Amino acid sequence: MSSLRAKVEKRAAAAEALTFAGWSERYFKHKADPKSGAEQRAAARLIEGENGTHDLIWSRSKPQAA
């Protein structure tokens, strides 16, 4: 691979890392890895408030011991 091609691929990878899609892919890979210690469950609820506002409520719980 040429050095120019490597630079272009490196720039593209850096740009992808800054997108939500790039972030979410890395996040879910990390959460799926049992060795990461991040196997907590997360849940989110979107609640409609007054005047058309919305609140996002996050909660996490640790997995049950087997």
QUIURLIN-V527317 format. One record per backbone hydrogen bond with DSSP energy under -0.5 kcal/mol. NH is the residue of the N-H (numbers start at 0). CO is the residue of the C=O. E is the energy in kcal/mol with one decimal. If there is no record, write none. Layout:
# QUIURLIN-V527317
nh:NH co:CO e:E
nh:NH co:CO e:E
This chain:
# QUIURLIN-V527317
nh:5 co:1 e:-2.2
nh:6 co:2 e:-2.0
nh:7 co:3 e:-2.2
nh:8 co:4 e:-2.5
nh:9 co:5 e:-2.2
nh:10 co:6 e:-2.5
nh:11 co:7 e:-2.4
nh:12 co:8 e:-2.4
nh:13 co:9 e:-2.1
nh:14 co:10 e:-2.2
nh:15 co:11 e:-2.3
nh:16 co:12 e:-1.9
nh:17 co:13 e:-0.8
nh:17 co:14 e:-0.6
nh:18 co:15 e:-1.3
nh:21 co:15 e:-0.6
nh:22 co:18 e:-2.2
nh:23 co:19 e:-3.1
nh:24 co:20 e:-2.1
nh:25 co:21 e:-1.9
nh:26 co:22 e:-2.5
nh:27 co:23 e:-2.6
nh:28 co:24 e:-1.8
nh:29 co:25 e:-2.2
nh:30 co:26 e:-2.6
nh:31 co:27 e:-1.8
nh:32 co:28 e:-0.9
nh:32 co:29 e:-0.7
nh:33 co:31 e:-0.7
nh:35 co:32 e:-1.7
nh:36 co:33 e:-0.6
nh:37 co:32 e:-0.5
nh:40 co:60 e:-2.4
nh:42 co:58 e:-2.6
nh:44 co:56 e:-2.2
nh:46 co:44 e:-0.6
nh:46 co:54 e:-3.1
nh:48 co:52 e:-3.4
nh:51 co:48 e:-0.7
nh:52 co:49 e:-1.8
nh:54 co:46 e:-2.9
nh:56 co:44 e:-3.0
nh:56 co:54 e:-0.6
nh:57 co:55 e:-0.6
nh:58 co:42 e:-2.3
nh:60 co:40 e:-1.8
